[in-house]
Every structure is written in C-alpha cells, then in structure tokens.
Amino acid sequence: MPDPVVLERSRLAEICCAAGADDVGFVDLERDNLAAQRASVLRALPWARSFMVFVRRLNRHAVRAPLRSLSSAEFTEGAHDVKAIIHRTVRALEDEGVRAVGISGLFPMEVGRPDGSPTVVSLKHLAEAAGLGLMGKNRMVLHPRFGADVYLGAVALDGAVDVADRPLETSPCLDCNLCAVTCPTGAIAKDGHFSFGNCMTHNYREKVGGFVEWVHTLADSRDRHDYRRRVSDKETLSWWQSLGYEANTHCDYCIAVCPAGDEAAAFLADRKPHFREVVRPLRERVEKVYVVPGSDAEAHVPQAFPHKSVRRIGSGRTPDSIAGMVMMLPLTFQRGRSAGLAARYHFRFYGQETLEATVDIRDQRIRVESGLTGTADLSIRADSEAWLGLLDSSRGLVWEMLRGRIRLKGRRQLLAAFGRCFPS
C-alpha cells in the first residue's frame, strides 16, 4: 500500500475557518483513543486516514433563554451552520484535489444500522482526541473558550495531517454540579452517573424515540376523543410545529447553566449572579417533564421539582436487533430501580442473530461484556426473533417458553428483576 498523502494543517484550518468554523483540530484515525471507532469509520469510508474536527460556537444568551422556543431557534440555526460549514469545506478541498466527506452529529442519521448505532463515528470522541475539549459531567464536550455552547462537525480526510493535535491535559469542567441540580429528569447525578434514556425521553420528546411513541399512540387511539384523552391539543400542535418547521428540544438545561470556558473565572469569583440570572429561572420553570412509567425520572421529578408536572409516556425505543439491544442496555439502565439487585446474567441468542453476552448488575451499576464470563445466576437461551417479539410486546413469555424458544436456567425471579431495570 502506498504511503498516505500528507496534508498541510495550516491550509486545512484556513479553509475550514473561512467556511465559518470557530475552532479546528486534527487527529489521525490510527490514534489509540479512536480504536473503538475505527472499524465503523472504515466500513463507511475505507480510505479515511484522518479527521479535521471543528466547533461552531452557539450564542450563549439565546441558549440560556428560559423560553425553549428561543433556545431551540439557536440550536436549529447552529445545526444549519454546521452542515453549511461542512459543505463549503468539502467543496474547497475537492477543488484542491483532496478527497473528503463531512460528518455531522445531526439528523438524518443511520437509524437502521444492524448494530443499533446511528452514527458513523462519535464526534465527541473525535473532538476530545483533537484537543477541542473534554466531556464534562453533563456529557457535553466543553471547549476551553466556549464551554458547552458549541456544535461539533468533522471532515474525514484521505491523507495524514502533518501536525495533529493532542487531547487537553486539563478538563474545563468546574465540577460545579449545576447541570445536575437543574436537570428536570435527574439524568445527571452529582456522582457522575448519567441516564441517557431519561434524558432522551424528555429532551427529545419530538425527535428520536418520541416520534415513534406518538405514532403508536395515534394507531392505538379508537377515535379523536380517545386520542385527545391521551394527547392534549397543545401537544398535537407542538408535533405539527416540529414536523412542519423545526423540532424543539424540551430541555438542554445542562448546556444553558454550564459556566465552563471563558466565563469560568468570573463565575468562581462570584457564583450568585449566574445562579440568579441563569440557573434559577430554569429550575423554577413550570413545565411538563416526560418520563417513562417506572423510571428513575418518574420518582425524581416530584421530589426535586414539585412545581413541575409528570407526563408519562412510552420510551419509543424498541430494538429491532439483538446487537442493538445489547448496545442500549447501559444507556437505558435505571440504577434506582436496580437497588438491592446483585446478579449475573448469561444471554445466548440463536436463530436469525447469534450472540452471547454477560450482563452483571450489582451495587446499582451495570457491566455488559461480550461472551459468557463467570458463573451466571440466571442463564437465558432464546431464539433472537422470539426475544425481540417479547420486547415489542408482540409475543408472550409463557407461550415462547412453552414452545421452547426461550429457556431459563437458574433463579427465574431474576428475569423480572432484570426487566424492572429497563422500563419502556
């Protein structure tokens, strides 16, 4: 194989900044901390050798506006800008004879991939590797200057960059816990735990997952009166706005309240103005919080925010592959519901999909491993199609066990305990 083309960093950065980027970093695909991303990238772009990663700064005061229509307008404009920056950058690179493809973390995404991952590569991991920031407690990449107020984009390059960047040595995160105390669903915990599922259910109510759940509600409704009992006219109008114009998010408070970046010094010198002007209006905002019944979020809202109302909905997240289900387990795990559970599960799937995995739940933590390790408290051997039918409620556990398509060995009551950790 011929040596890869060496690209000049200064020229690449000049092109990307001229297209509208606020900061740029570079990383080789062979970097050790991108090992988990490499196979996915090469399946899509087998010629890719490096990445140019960039940030587009968001207007901070718009993001912090208590009315989410104002903040969503800024997020929407930022998303459009990221795509425009990518388009202009790739066009300029092609004019100079450089093969390149842009990647954004925005929709549309590869929602039908067999492994359940909707992205070609994690932009957050790329940004960290390229020295553009480090993920804070709010799971946002925090830029040294712009803090959490950034959108990320990347361009895959057919060539190595002459000077690559290294990760930051110091995190911009101030460990102030404002993201934790402001999160309506309790998805962000002060000890660093993050519940992806609770965050997505509320914030992305009118995007991923929420749309599927709404369509199911439409299909299940007997008539318009039954539908209006399930979904208010205001919520229906919000769906119309999201589908006809741009989808609003319902939260993003973890970005709004974050003082990381160039205002960190002022915040640390006097925290009261920031809390009064930014944090308190969002904490005191009267709103619906969307939760899955039986989730940690459902228990959190009335305790932490008694003035906010709970709106119980389905998650809209039913995996269509065993690989996708296994990938989602750590993301949808409800640690509060796992209290008192200490068990190791062995899963053996056969049929259309063959897969073996070990899931260990104890001390309100989950660990998922490929293959079968240790001694199982409960072993589940299941036909993959039957198990997926169990998850989408189209099949029953007793019937599938009678047919021999699902077999349990060990303490059977642990299966119900397992299910409580993943309400849907």
N, C-alpha and C positions, 0 to 999 in steps of 0.2 A: 504494500500500500504506500503511495507517495506521501511525503511529509505534508501536513496540513498547511494551507496558506496562512501566513502571519499577517494579521490586520493591525493597523495603526490605531491605538487607543484614542489619541488626541483627535484624529479625524472622525472616528465614530461618535465620540462625545459631542463634537461640534455639530454634526448632522442631527443628532437626537435633541440637543438643546435648542437648535434652530427650529425644530419641529414643535417645540413647546414644553419639553421636559424641564423640570425644576432641579433635578439632580440625576446623575447617571453613575452606574457601577458596572464592573465586568467580572465574569467568573468563567473558568473553564469547566466543561461538563465532567471532566475527569477528577474534579475536586472530591476529596473523601466525603465531605459532608453533603454531597449530592448523590451518593451511591444508591440510596433508596429511590431516587427519581430517575436514574439513568435509563433503566430498561423501558419505562414508559415513554421517555423522550425519544429514544432510538426507534421504538416501534412506529412512532408517528413521523419522525424526522431522522432517518438513519444517517444523514450527512451532517447533522448538527455537531459542532465541536465546542462552542462556547455560547455565552449569553451576554447581551447588553441589557441591563435591568435599569428601569427608570422610575421616578416618582413624579406624580403630578400633585402639587400642593392644593389642598382644599381651603376655601375661605373659612377661617376659624369661627367667626361670629355667626355665619349662616348655619354652620353645623351645630352651634350651641343654642340656636333659637328654640324655645320651648314648643312652638308650633311645629310639628313634624313635617307639615307640608313645605315649610321654608327650608328645613334641613334637607329633605328629600330632593328638593329642586337643586340644591348644591351637589348632592351626590349624583344625581342624574346628569347634570352638566359635566361633572368631573369624569363620569363614565364615557360620555361622548368624546371628551377631550382625549382620554387615553386611547380610544380607538383611532381618533384622528392623528394623534402623535405617531402611533404605530404605522398607520397608512403612509404618512408623509416620510417617515424614516425609512421604511422598507422600499418605497419608491426611489428615494435618493440613493440607497445602497445598490439597488438593482441598476440604476443608471451608471454606477461606478463599477459594475461587474461583480458585485458581492451577492451571493445567494443568501437570502434571509427570509424568515417568516415571523410575523408578530404573534404574540400570545398575550391575551388579557385574561384577567380573572373574572370577567363579566359575562353576562348571558349574550348569546346562546352558548351552551356548554355540551359536552359529550355525555348527556344524561343516560344514554343507552348502553354504555360500555359494560361488557360482561363482568368486569371486576368491581363494578359499583362506583368507581371513582369518576367524577365528571370532568376532571382536569387532566391535561397533558403533563403538567408539571406544577408543583406548588410555588406560586410566586413569592409567598412569604419565605420559604426556604431559599429561593434564589436571591431575594433581597438581603437576607442575612448573610449568605455566602459572599455577596458582592459588596458588603460593607455599608449598605444603605440604612441599616438599623438592626435592632434586635426586638424580638417579640416580648411584650410586657405581660403583666398579669391579665390584661384584657384581651390577650391573644392577637393584638394588633401589632404590626411592625412599627416600632417607634423610631422615627428619624431623629438624628441629633439636633436638627434645627426645627423641623416642622412637627415633631411629636407624632401623635396619632392621626393628624389631619392630612393624610396622603392617600392617593390611589396608586396602585402598582401596575406596571406593564413590563413586558420583556420582548426582546427580539432574539430569536435563535440565529446563530451565525455559522456559515460554512467556512470556518477558519479559526485559528487560535489568535488571541489578542496579545500584543507584545508586552503589555503591562496589565496584569489582573489585580483585582482588589482583594483584601483580606477582611474577614469579619471584624466588627468592632470589639475592642477589648473590654469596654465598659458599657453596661446597659443604660439607656436613657430613662428606664423605668424608675420612678421615685419611690415605689412601694408605698404609696400614699393610701391605697385601698379605696379611693373614690369610685373607681369603677365597680368595686364590689358592693359598696353601700348604696349605689344608685341603681344597679341592675334590677329591674322590676321582677324578674323571674328567679333571682338568686343563682343564675347560671355561673356567675363569677364568685368564687369564695375567697376569703382573706388568706386561706392557707395555700392558695394556688390552684385548687381544683376548678375545672371548667366543665360545664354540662352543655355540650354542643346542641343536643336535642332540645333542651328547654329554651335556649337562645333562639334557635331557628324557628321553633313553633310560634313564638311571639313576634320576633322582629321580621321574619319572612312570611308572615301570615298570607300576604298576597303575592308571594313568589313561590319558591320551591316548597313542595310539600303542601302548603296551604291551598294552592290551586287544586291539587288532586283531591284534597279533603272536601273542598267546596263543590266540586263536580259530583263527588259521591253523595253529598247532601242533596244536590239537585235531583240526582237519579232516584234517591230513596224517598223523596217527598211525594205524598199522594196527590196533592193539588197545591194551588197557590197559598191557601190558608195554612196548610201544613208547612210549606216552605217558609212562610213569614213567621211561624212559630219557632222555627229553627234558626232563621237568619233575618235580622232586622232590615228594614228598608234602608237605613243608613249604611249598613254593611254591604248591602247589594249595590248601592250607589258607589261605595268605595271600590268594589270589584269592577264596576263599569269604568271608573276613572283609571284604575290600574291597567285594565285591558285596552282601553281606548286611547290612553295617553301614556303615562309613565307610572310604574308601580311605586307607591310609597313604602318605606320601611316604617316599622312601628316603634323603633327604639333608637339604637346606635348611641345610647347614653354613655357607653363605655368610651367612645371616641370623644363625645362632647365634653365630658368632665376631665379628661386627661390633661394634666398640666406639663407633660414632658416636652422637651425641646427648648426653644429659646426663651420661654417664659418661666422656666423652672426656677431660676434664681429669685425672681420676684415672688413666686408662689411660696417658696421655702422661707423667704423673709417675712411674709405676712399672708397667711392662708385664708383669713376671714373674708376679704373681698371676693376671692374666687368661689368660696363656698356660698356666699350670699348671692352673687350675681349669676353663677352657672349651675352649681350643684342643687341648691335648694329649690329653684323653680322646677327642675326635672323630678326631684324626689316628691314634691308636693303636687305634681300634676295629677289631676283626676282623669282616669282613663281605664279602658278595658285592658286586661292582661290575658292573653290567650295561653291556655295551659291544656295539657293532656290529663284527663282524669287519672288519678293515682300517681301522678308525677311529684317529684320534689317541689316543682314550681307551684303546684296547687296548694301545697302546705305552706310554702314560703310567703305568698302574696298577703294573705290576711294577717300574718304575724308581723311582717315588716312594713306593709303598706295598707293598713286597714281602710284607707280612703280610696284605694283603687279596687275595681271590681274584677272578679274572676270570670272569664268566659271559657267554658270547657268545650274543647273541640278534639277531633281525632288528629293524629300526627300527620296523616297523609303519606307516611313513609313505610311502604310495604316492599321489601326487597324482591326483585324478580330473579335473583340468582343466589346460590349458596355462598359464593365468594363475596358477593356484595353484602350479604347478611353478616358474615363473619367480620368483614371490614368495619361495619357500622356498630358492632357491639360496644366497643369502648366509647364511641361517640354518643350513643343513646342510653348508656348505663346511668341508672338513678341510684346514687350511693346512699341516699337517705332510706330508700326502700330496701336496701340490702343489709340494713342494720341487724346484727346477730347471725347473719349467714356466713358460714365458713365451709366451702365445698369446692371440690374439683370435678369438672365435667369433661368427659370424653365424647366427642361427636365423630361418628363415622357415617359419611354420606355416600350413597351409591346410586346407580341409575344414570340419568342424563348428566349429572355432575358427580364426580368423585372427589372427596375432600376429607381430610382428617384434621381435627383441631382440638386443642385443650383450652378450656376456659376455667380459670381459677378465680373465685370470688371470696375474699375474706378481708376483714378489717376495713370494710366499706371501700375496697379497691378491686379493680378487675385487671386480670392479665390474660391476654389471648396469645396462644402460641400455635404455630403450625406443627402438625403431627400430634402423636399421643405421648405425653410425658407423665411420669409419676403414676400413682395409684388413684383411680377415679372413685369418687363417692357415688357417682351415677354415670353410667355409660348409655349413650343414645345411639342406636344404629337405625338409620332412616333412609328410605328412598327420597332422593332430593325433591322430586315433584310432590310427593306427599307432604314433606315438611314445609315447602313453600305454600302449599294449599292450606296447611294448618295456620300459617302466619297471616294469610289474607282472609281467613275465616270461611273459605270455600269448602274446607274439609274438617272433619271432626277427629279428635284424638282417639276416642274409643273405637270408632269404626276402622281407622287406619291401623290400630293395634290389633284388632280382630283379624284384619286382612294380613297381618304380619309385615306390613310395610313400615311400621315404626315399632322398635323393640327397646325396652328399657331393662337395664340390669343394675341393681343397687337400690338405694333408698329412693323410691319413686316419688315421695313427697317433695324431694328436692327439685323436681321439674316445675311444680307450682311456684316454689320459692324463686327459681330462676326467672320465670315469667313475670313475677312482680317487679323485678329489677329493670324490666323493659316494657313499661306500659305503652300502649299505642292507641 
